[in-house]
Amino acid sequence: MLFKQHQLRRGTTAVEYVLMLSLIVLACLGSLQMLGQNTRQTSFEVASAIMAAGPAEVGAPVIRDDPVN
């Protein structure tokens, strides 16, 4: 009888650990999804800004503060 109670308690503890682990995994997946969406939005904004700036002029002079020998 005591052995069966110990097995039952051990099984309950295992179920609790599985539930905690599954909640942690779900939280991590949600965080990664949110991070991915934010990264995607930022990359679209950067790409739009680069395209709006237009192409660089070829052969444009480079202005430097120190003279080159």
Residue pairs with C-beta under 8 A, 6 or more apart in sequence:
none
